[in-house]
Every structure is written in structure tokens, then in C-alpha cells.
Amino acid sequence: MILKKLELKKFIFLCLAFILAGGMLIRAEAAEQNAITIMKMVTVSERTEAKKEPSDSAEVLVVFEAGADILVVEEIDEEWYSIAYKAEIGYIKKAETEEKVSYAEELEVADKELEEVGYETTLLVEELEKEKTESKKSILWGVVIAVLVIAIFGVGIAQNVLKKKAGEGEEEKEDKTEKEEEGQEKES
């Protein structure tokens, strides 16, 4: 009977041990299910202590100075992030961090900026080509106007020269006519 009581106590003890172990596993799984794996970089906004547990009273794992970049592994709850530090898991408060823009987001922003710069460059090149074309047209019209002005002056000068020659020719004719008339008067 004593043996049976001892065996019964062992059996009850083992059952309780299994129940407790099972409860702990269930609690651990529930905690893991609440944690969200995110793998992102954050920057510490102020001097921050990484704790060994997600609690203000937990032991300090490491102290990060403001501006330090930290890899966040999981979002534990509304208040804490889980981080990886030298092969250990630590916890920091979300409120003491600032999210860094992800590499993909940085690339997207850079692509948009390059696209805008490319568009602006295209507009600038088009405007410069337009100004160049207008400048060529302006120079061409200036040359046309100069040629016309020179032509007008040339025509005016040519007309004056022709008039002078015509005037001299008429004077010579008049002189000849007068001499002939005088010559005829002398003969008569």
C-alpha cells in the first residue's frame, strides 16, 4: 500500500509537471503569436537602455546613445520592440526610437526625384532649344532687314547716279543743240 501511495504521488507529481510545462508552452506560443516579426531599422532618438526583458525593471543588456541605428526583430506589444544585439535578444521602448525609411522606400523616393529631375531637365532642354530657334529666327530677320535697308539705299544711290548721268547727258545735248543753233545762225 505504501508503494502504491508513493507511486500515486509520483504519478500526480508527473501529471502536475506536465500540466505546468504544457501551460508554459501555451503561454510562450501565445506570446510568440502576439509578437509581430518586422525586421526594420530604427534610430534611437535619445539615450536608451536595452533590457533583457520587456520591462522597465529588467536588467540592462546595453545602453545605446542617441542616433544609434538598431535592427528591430519583432514588435512585442504597443510599448516594446525586440532587438538583436551580439547574439542576444534585447528589448527597447518604441517611444525612444524613430523609424528609419526602408531601403525600398528610399529607392522609391530616389526614383521619383530622378523622374522629376529628368522631367525638369527635359523641359529645360526644350526651352533652351526654343530660345535657340527664336534666336536664329531673330538673327535671320535682322539680316533680311539689313539687306533690305542696304538694297533701298543702293537703289536710291543708283537712281541718283542715273539722274546725274541723265542730267549731264541732257546738258550735253542742250549744249550741242545750242552750239548747232549758233552754228546755223552764223551760217545764215
C-alpha positions in Angstrom: 0.0 0.0 0.0 2.8 2.4 0.8 4.3 1.6 -2.5 1.0 2.4 -4.2 0.7 5.7 -2.4 4.3 6.5 -3.4 3.6 5.6 -7.0 0.3 7.6 -6.9 2.2 10.6 -5.6 4.8 10.3 -8.3 2.0 9.9 -10.9 0.2 13.1 -9.6 3.5 14.9 -9.4 4.3 14.0 -13.0 0.8 14.9 -14.2 1.1 18.3 -12.5 4.6 18.8 -14.0 3.2 18.0 -17.5 0.3 20.4 -16.9 2.6 23.2 -15.8 5.0 22.6 -18.7 2.1 22.5 -21.1 0.7 25.7 -19.7 4.1 27.4 -20.1 4.4 26.2 -23.7 0.9 27.5 -24.4 1.8 30.9 -22.9 5.1 31.0 -24.8 3.2 30.2 -28.1 0.6 32.9 -27.3 3.4 35.4 -26.7 5.0 34.4 -29.9 1.7 34.8 -31.8 1.2 38.3 -30.3 4.7 39.3 -31.4 5.0 40.6 -35.0 8.2 39.9 -36.9 9.1 43.1 -38.7 12.9 43.3 -39.3 13.3 47.0 -39.7 15.9 49.6 -38.8 15.1 52.3 -36.2 17.2 55.1 -34.8 17.4 55.8 -31.1 16.1 59.3 -30.5 17.6 59.6 -27.0 19.9 57.6 -24.8 18.2 54.3 -24.4 18.7 51.2 -22.3 18.1 47.8 -24.0 16.7 45.5 -21.4 16.9 41.7 -21.1 13.1 41.5 -20.7 10.3 43.8 -21.9 10.0 45.6 -18.5 11.3 48.8 -17.1 12.7 47.0 -14.0 14.5 44.3 -16.1 18.3 44.1 -16.2 20.1 46.3 -18.7 21.6 44.5 -21.7 23.3 47.5 -23.3 23.0 51.3 -23.5 22.5 53.0 -26.9 23.4 56.6 -27.4 21.1 58.9 -29.3 21.4 58.5 -33.1 22.4 54.8 -32.9 20.8 52.6 -35.6 19.3 49.3 -34.3 17.8 46.3 -36.1 14.3 45.6 -34.7 13.4 41.9 -34.9 9.8 41.9 -33.5 7.2 44.2 -32.3 6.3 42.7 -28.9 3.4 44.9 -28.0 2.3 48.5 -28.0 5.3 49.6 -25.9 8.3 47.3 -26.7 10.4 46.2 -29.7 12.6 43.1 -29.6 16.1 43.7 -30.9 19.1 41.6 -31.8 22.4 42.6 -30.1 25.5 40.4 -30.1 23.7 37.1 -30.4 21.3 38.1 -27.6 17.7 39.3 -27.7 17.1 42.7 -26.0 14.1 44.9 -25.6 13.8 48.7 -26.2 10.8 51.0 -25.8 9.2 52.1 -29.0 8.8 55.6 -27.7 12.5 56.1 -27.6 13.0 55.3 -31.3 12.3 56.8 -34.7 11.6 54.7 -37.7 14.1 54.8 -40.5 12.9 54.8 -44.0 13.4 51.3 -45.5 15.8 50.8 -48.4 12.9 50.1 -50.7 11.2 53.3 -49.7 14.5 55.2 -50.2 14.8 53.7 -53.7 11.2 54.7 -54.5 11.7 58.3 -53.3 15.0 58.5 -55.2 13.3 57.1 -58.4 10.6 59.8 -58.1 13.2 62.5 -57.5 15.2 61.3 -60.6 12.0 61.2 -62.6 11.1 64.8 -61.6 14.7 65.9 -62.3 14.5 64.1 -65.7 11.2 65.8 -66.5 12.6 69.2 -65.4 15.7 68.6 -67.5 13.6 67.7 -70.5 11.6 70.9 -70.0 14.8 73.0 -69.7 16.3 71.4 -72.8 13.1 72.1 -74.7 13.0 75.7 -73.5 16.7 76.2 -74.5 16.1 74.7 -77.9 13.1 77.0 -78.3 15.2 80.0 -77.3 17.9 78.9 -79.7 15.5 78.6 -82.6 13.9 82.0 -81.8 17.4 83.5 -81.6 18.3 82.1 -85.0 15.0 83.4 -86.4 15.8 86.8 -84.9 19.3 86.9 -86.4 17.8 85.8 -89.8 15.2 88.6 -89.7 17.9 91.0 -88.7 20.0 90.0 -91.7 16.9 90.2 -94.0 16.1 93.7 -92.7 19.8 94.8 -93.1 19.8 93.5 -96.7 16.6 95.3 -97.5 17.9 98.6 -96.0 21.1 98.3 -98.0 19.1 97.5 -101.1 16.9 100.5 -100.6 20.0 102.7 -100.1 21.6 101.1 -103.2 18.5 101.7 -105.3 18.4 105.3 -104.1 22.1 105.9 -104.9 21.7 104.2 -108.2 18.8 106.4 -109.1 20.8 109.5 -108.1 23.7 108.4 -110.2 21.4 107.7 -113.2 19.7 111.0 -112.7 23.1 112.8 -112.7 24.2 110.9 -115.8 20.8 111.7 -117.4 21.2 115.3 -116.3 24.7 115.5 -117.7 23.6 113.8 -120.9 20.8 116.4 -121.3 23.1 119.2 -120.6 25.5 117.9 -123.3 22.5 117.6 -125.6 21.5 121.1 -124.8 25.0 122.3 -125.2 25.2 120.5 -128.6 21.8 121.9 -129.6 22.9 125.4 -128.6 26.1 125.1 -130.5 24.4 123.8 -133.5 21.9 126.6 -133.4 24.7 129.1 -133.1 26.5 127.4 -135.9 23.4 127.7 -138.0 22.9 131.3 -137.1 26.4 132.1 -138.1 25.9 130.5 -141.4 22.8 132.4 -142.1 
